[in-house]
Structure formats: C-alpha cells, structure tokens
C-alpha cells in the first residue's frame, strides 16, 4: 500500500477499534503502527489484538508495527471517610502511611517511596494538576503539605510528582508480568512510562534482550533534564505531552517538543509526538482548527510519527480520526516550504562511513533527481540512517527480517518491504529496481540509488552506493557505482 506522506501515524487500539475489521479500516485509512495500551488491555486481549493486526498485515501485504505501552507506576491518594473533603488555598493537610480513611487534616498516601523522596518545597499535583500541594515539612512516614490551589480532594485521585526523584525503577510488578506476556508475541516496540533517568531503561532492556525496540516516554521534568542521556539509551522517544503538561508549565511544552525532535533527529532516534492531537474527534467527526495546526506543526518540525490516543481507541470516529490525520500530513508535506524547512534542520553526519554514505545518497538523489533511495538493511541501522537525513526522495528499506521491517514502520519516510536477501550484487540491483517499480516510486527509464554493505549480509557494513536504471520490465541495470 502506497503512502503519499513521510511522517508515520501511530494509532491506539481500544474498545472502539480492536476488532480485525476495524484494524483493517484504520490501516487502509493511514495507520502505520498500532499501540496497545497495557493499562487497559488484559493479556488475553493483547494476544487477540496482536493476532488481528498480523492477519491484517497479511491481507494488505506490507509490514505493520505494534507498540505495547506499559502502564508504569501509578500513584494515587488513599480514601477519605466521606469520599472527599473541601479545601482552599492555605489549607494544611498531612499525607501519611496510615491506611485509615482520611479527613480534612490527613489522608493516606499508600506509596512509601514518595514519602521517602519528598522534601520541603516539593510539589504534588493531584487530579491532573487541579489541586497543587506544596510540602512544608517531612518526617518518618509523613509529609505536611499546604494547598497552593484547588477546591477539593477526593478518593483515589492520581498524584504527579514533578520535583521528587523516586528511588524505585520505572517497572512495576504489573509491568514485569505484562512484559513477559508481550515478549511472547510478535510485538516490535515497548513503551516505558514515567521514566526519570536513563537507568530506568536498563531493567527492561536486560529483560527484552533486543527482541523489541525500547521507546522512552518523556513526561516528567526530571526526564527532560536528562534528555540527552535518555536518548542515548533508548531506541526511540515519545513526547508524551499529557503528563508533561501536568508536571510542567503548559507554555513550556511546545518548546520542549521542538527541542526533543531536534535532539532525536541529531541522534538518529525516531521521535513520536503524542497526546490530544485531535482530541475533539473523540466525539466530533471533524477536528478544531487549533488541532489541525498542532498536527501540522509536528509534521513541519520533522517528527517521525504522530499519535492518536483516545481518538482511535475509544472515540466515536476512530477511522475518521486516522483519515483526518493522514490528510493533514499529506497536505503539509505537499507544501513547497515543507522540504526546505526539513532540510534546514538537517543534522551533520556523524564521522562514520555508514553515516557518510547515507548523507551522500540523499544528496546524490537530490542533485541527479533520482526517483528513490533503496537501502538493504538487516538490523535496521541503515534504514534509520537514511531516515535521519530526511531526504527529498522516497526511501525504500528492503529487509529479509520481518521484525526489522516492522520496527522501521515507525521511522520517517521509510517504506518498508520484507524481501529475501540478495544473493550477489546483480541480484541486489535487480531486487531494488523491481521493488522501486512495483511500489510505484520509479518508472522505466528512471534511476534509483542503492545503498548496501559489501560483503553482503554483514550487519553495519554499509559502504557502497550504486545508481541503477529501471528497465522497461522493471528490472535494473547498473549505471554507476560510487
């Protein structure tokens, strides 16, 4: 299936969309990768959903990526004797380890790691920031707080901790059980929630042993502070604007988004922009003008993927939401200023032969007006390098490894194809030309540029470029080696 856009669409599945019929409609509308939210999906439902996605993949004949999103640590207040208590600015309330139902003077906070980490001056944001508490005093198993803003506290409301660094890791017991189940299925990406530091990725990476890519969700101020280190340790990054907008001033989120996209491009890590992109389409068949601008800005900034959450998971118009996002992205990418904007943000190549080859391929394709860039990639690294350059010409990534092609479905501009490995250089040229012709990106008489590693089937050895003509039958002939 041909996409006439470079940015990818990540669609969350849920009650409104996890049937095989609906998944097929979403894929045809433009979804490239599907997200399974383990906060809501049982293991049986997850397995059923993966099977449905793979059935759709077989019907459509192109690789589809799957991302499993772990819930991460969820922090909540305990219960109140009357269900809730009224509060006002200046009100003092103690948070403690006593499970007894609370009142206006105290309430249980059933997370000893939080009580241990809090210090005077730290903030607690309750119920998505509707209540702002500031710690004034701490003791053994308790913390005295003062209400900065808010009108009531009620049972089991979520707590965000923008200032406190917890000693516990990012994986909970539920996450570990979910991860064990995820690794038994054909899942390509694992998203880690509420990470604070690069060390939070270590346990998941050790358990996964390369079976899935690790995507770090940036949604806490402490993660923003250590962003460079986290990017280095992760395989991909998500700008998770929901909790990030709760824990940080909202006006800072757009600049953080831009900074994260630039840093990820420089590092060659796919970056996803997420949360409330078409929020109104949960209940409306059309988005607001502001939402269209939000999606457009993420595309202009060069994000690898843009994500739908409740819009496609639980909304009334899941297919329309994907179709709308697809149309916005296509329109922006057809703007004459789009490629100039993307090119202006292009990072410098790293001082490696493989990176130099990828940048050279993009420049040669532009200068000679070639039809496409075709790269052979077993591990995915060559495909990622080609994507990092954000070339003007289409990228076709050919891989004999299904998991690699599916993982690259998240990367900007890469059209992923699962194909048998080339037996020799002539076979490589023929496969590249046939695929470029078959995918509709090159016509007879046009030329493509091929990046490959010699010797063949040697991971990380990309060291050669070839320019080839597309013959009248779709076959190729070598024009020049570089």
N, C-alpha and C positions, 0 to 999 in steps of 0.2 A: 504494500500500500504506500503510495507516494504522499509525502507531506510537503507542502509548499511553504514551510517555515523551518527555522533553525532551532528556536527555543523549544524545549520539550514541555509537555503537560503531564503533571502528576496528579492523578485523581484518587481521592479517598473513597473506599467502598464501605457501605453500611447497609442498613435496612432498606434504603430506597434503591440500592443498586447492586447488591451482591449476587443476584441470580445470573446464570450464564447468559441468558438472553439480554439482560441489561448491560452486562460487561461487554458483550459484542457491540451493542449500540454505542457505548461510551468509547470503545476503541475506534470504531468507524467514525465517530464524531471528532476524534483527535487525541484521545488519551494515549500516552506512550508508556507510562509506568503507573501501576496501581499500588495504593497504600492500604495496608491492613492495620487498623489501629487496635493494638493488643490491650488497650484499656477497656475495650468493649467486646472483643472477639474471644470466644472460647477456643480451645484447641481444636475441637471438632469443627467449629465454624471456620476457623482459619484453614484447616486442611481442605474442607469442602470448597472454600473460595479459591485456594491455590489451584485445585483441580479444574475449577471452572475457567480460570484465567488461562491455564495451559491448553484447555480444549479450544478456547477462543483463538489462542495463538496458532494452534494447528490449522484452524479453519482459515485464518487470514494469511498465514504463510510468512509472517515476519516476527522477530523476537520482541517480546513484551517483558519489561522489567517489573519485579514485585519488590516492594519495600514493606518490611514488618516494623512497626513503630512500637517500641516497648514503652510501657506506662511510666517507668521511673518512679522515684519517691514522691508520694502524695502526702502532704502534710495538712492535717485538719485539726480544728479545735474539738474539744470534747462536747458533752451535752450540758444544757442548762436545766435547772429544776423546772422552769416554766417554758422551756423551749427557746426563749430569747430574753434579752434584757435591754432596756433603753439606755443609751449613753449619750454624752455630749462632750464637746471639747473640754479638755482638762480633767475628765473623769479618770480615776485611777482604778486599775484592775490588775490583780495578780494572776499570772499563769503558772500552774504548778503541776506536779506529778500525781496529785491526789485524784483518783477516778470518780470521786463523789460529784454528782451533778452540781453545776456552778450556780452563782447568783451575781449580783451587781458588784461584789467585792472580789470574786475569784472565779476561775474556771480551769478545768483540766486541759493541759496541752500534752497529749499522750506520745510525745516524741522526746525522749531524754537527750538525744543528740542535739536537739535545738536548744533545750535549756542549758546544756553544757557549752554551746557555742556562743550564746548571746552575751553581749557586753553593753554597758550603758552607752546610749546614743544609737544603738542599732534599731532598725525599723522592722515592724511586722505588718504586712499588708494583708488584710483579711477580706474574703469575699471579692476577689479580683480587684482589690485596691479600694473598695468602697469604704473600708474602715482602715485608718492609719494609726498604728500604735507605736510609741517610742519607748524603748527600755530606759528606765531611770535607775534601777538598782537590781542586782542579781545576787542569788545565794545558792545554797546547795539544793537543787531540785526545784527552784522557783525563780521567777523574774517579775519585778514590779514594772508595770507599763502605764504610760499616760496616753490618753486619747488625743491625737492631733486633729483628726477629723472623723466623721461618721455619726450615725444616729442610732444604730442598734447592732447587737451581736446575737447570733443565733446558732443552733446546733450544727456541728459538723461542717462549718464553713472552711473553705480552703485557706491556707496560710502561705504567703510568699515571703521569702527572707532575702531581700536584696543586699544586705550588709554582712550576713553571717556565713562563714565558710564552715560547712559541716565536715566532720572527720569521716563520716560514713561515705562509702562509694556510691556511684550512680546506679548500681544494680541492686534491686530489692530481691527478696526471696521469690516473689511472684515473677519478677523479670527473669530470674535464673530458670524457673520452670518453663516460662514462655520461650526463652531462648533455646532450651533443649528441644522443645517441640518444633520451633522454627527451623532448626538445623536439620531436621529430618525431611524437610520439604524442599522443593525447587524454588527457593527464595533467594533473591540476589543482593538485597540491601537490608541492613539492620540499622534502625534509627535509635539513638540513645538520647533519652530525655533528661533535662535538668543537670547536665554536666557542669562542673565548676572549674575543672582544671584538666590538663592533659592526662594526668594519671588516671582519671575516671574512665578512660578508654581502654586501659591496659587489661583489665579483667575480661571484658568482652572479647577483645582481640585474641587473648590467650585461649578462650573457650572456642571461638569461631575457627581459628587456625586457617584463615584465608578462604573459608567456604562462602562467606558473604563479605560485601564491602561494608565498612563502618561509616555511618553518617552521623555526625555530631550536630545536635540541635542546639543552637546558641540562643538561650532565652534567659540568661542570668547575667547581671553586671560583672560578676567575678569571671565568667567565661569571656566576656568582651575584653576585660583587662588582659587576659592571657590568650587572646585570639590567635596570635602567630604560632604559639606552641601547640595549640589545639589543632590548627590547620595542618601543621606538620605531622601530627599523629593520626589524623583522620583521613579517610578516603574521599569524603565529601562533607559538605557543610549545609545546614539549613538555617536561614534567617527566620527563626520562629517568633514572629512579631507579636503573638498573643501575650505570652507571659513576659516577654521582653518589654512590652508596652505597659505591663503592670508594675514591673520592678524598676523601670527607669522612666524618667520624664518622657511623655509621648513625643514631645518635639525633638528629642534626640534620636528617635528610631529611624527616621529617613536617612540621616547622615551615617548612622551605624550600618544601615543596609548598603549604602553606596560603598562604604569602606570595606565591608565584608566581601562584596562582589569583586572589588578591585584586588584585594589580597588573595582571594581564591583563584582568580584568573592568573595572577602572578605565580602562584604556587602550582597551577595546573590541577586544581581540585574542583570538581563540579559543585555548583552552589545553587540551592533551591530557595526561592522566595515564597513564603507561606503565610497564611492566616488572613482571613476576611477579604480576600481579593475580590470576590463577587458575592459578598455576604448577603446582599438583599435578594439574590436569586434563590435563597432558601425558600422564599415564599412568593417571589415575583418572577415572571418569565423574562423580564429584561433587567439589566443592571442599572445602577445610577451612573451619572456622568463622571462622578468622582472615582467610582470603582474602575471604569474604563481607563481613566487617566492613571490610576495606580498600576494596573496591569501593563499599560503602555510604558510607564517609567521603568518597570522591572525589565522589560524587553530592551528598551534603549540602553539600560545600564549594562547589558550583556550577561544577565543571569542565564545559567544553563537550563533551569526549569522553573516553572511557576505552578503553584499547587492550589488545588481546591480541597476544602475540608468538608464542613457540613453541607456545603452546596451540592456536592455529588454523593455524599454519604447518607444524608437524612432529609434533604430538601425535596420540594415538590417538583423540581425541574432539573434533575441531575444531567440528563443528556443535553438539554438546552444550555446548561452552565458550561459544559465542556465545549460545545459548539461555539458559544459566545466567546470563550477564552481563545479558542482556535482562530476565530475570525479577527479578533483584536490583534493577536500576534501576527497573523498574515498581513493585515493592513499596515501595521507598523514596519514590518520588515520590507515592505514594498516601497516605503518612503525613501526618496533619494538620499535623505540625510542620515538614514539608519546606518548603512555600512561605513560612512565617513565617521560617524560617532563611535562605532565599534572599533574601527581602525585606530582612532586617536587614543583609545585606551589600551592598545595592544602592548603587552609587556615585552621586555627584551628577552631574547632567547638565552637559556642557560648555556654555560660553556661546556656542552657535551655534543658529541657528534650526532646523536639521535635528535636532539632539540634543534640543532642547526639544520639538519635535513628537513625536519617538519616545517620550519620557518621558510626554508628555501623553496619547498614545494608550494607553499601558499603564494610566495612572491612570483615564482615562475608561472604558476597557473593564472595569476592576475595579469602579468606582463604579456604573456603569449595568448591570453584569452582562451585558455583551455576549458574544456567542458566540465571537468570534475577532477577531484583528487581521490585516488583509490589507495587505501593502505591495507596491508596484510598485518593482522595483529592476533597473536595467540593469547597473550596475557592481558591485553587491553591498553598497555602503556603507549603504543604507537598511536592508537585511536585518540587517547587523551591528549597527547602532544598535538595532534592535528587539530583537535577541538580548541585547544588553548590559543592557537594562533588566530582563531576566528576568521578564517579565510572568506573571500568573496564567493568562491566556487563551492559547489556541494562536496561533502565528504562522504565517501562510501567506505565503511570499515568492514572488511571481509575477515571472518574468523572461523576456524574449524571447531571452536569451543563454544557451545551454546551459552554457557554461563557468562562468558566474556561478552558475547553479543548482547545478551540481555542486560548486563551491567552497564554497557555503553549506551543503552537506551535513555539514560539519564543525562548524557553529555550533549552539549550544544552542537548542533549541526551534523551530528554523525548519523548516517543512515546505515543501520547495522544489518548485516547479512550473514547467516550461517552457511558456510560452504566448505567442501572438502579442501584440505590443504593442497597447495600446488606441489607437483612432483619435481618440476625444474623451472628455470626462468621462462622458457617458452610457454609452459603451461600457466605460469603465473600471469604473463601478459594476456594470454587468451582468456583466462578466468576474469581478469579485471575488466577487459573490454566487453566481454559478453555480459557481465553484470551491470556495467555502466549503461550499456544499450538496453538491457532488459528492464532496468529500473527507470528508464526514460530520461536519464540526465545527459546522455550523449547520443548523437545521431551519426549515421555513416558519414565518413569524411571528416568528422571532428576528432580532436585529440584529447587524451587524458594524460595525467601524470600519476605514476605509480611509485609509492614508497615501500621498500621492502628491505629485509635484512638478509645478508649473504654471509655465511651459508644459510639456506632456508631452514625453517623450524628451529632457529636458535633465538630464544627469548631475549629481548633487549638489544638486538644486534642491528637495528635499522640503520643502514649505512649506504643505501643506493636509491637513486631516482631514475625512472625510465619514462620517457614520453612515447606514447603509442597512438597509432591511428585506429579508429573504429572502421572496420571493413563493411562492405555492403551487407554481409550476412551477420554482422555483429561481432565477428572475430577480430582479433587485433594483430597488428604488425608493428614491430619495434621501429621507432623513428630515431630515437637518440637515447643514450644512457648518460646519466650525469653522476 
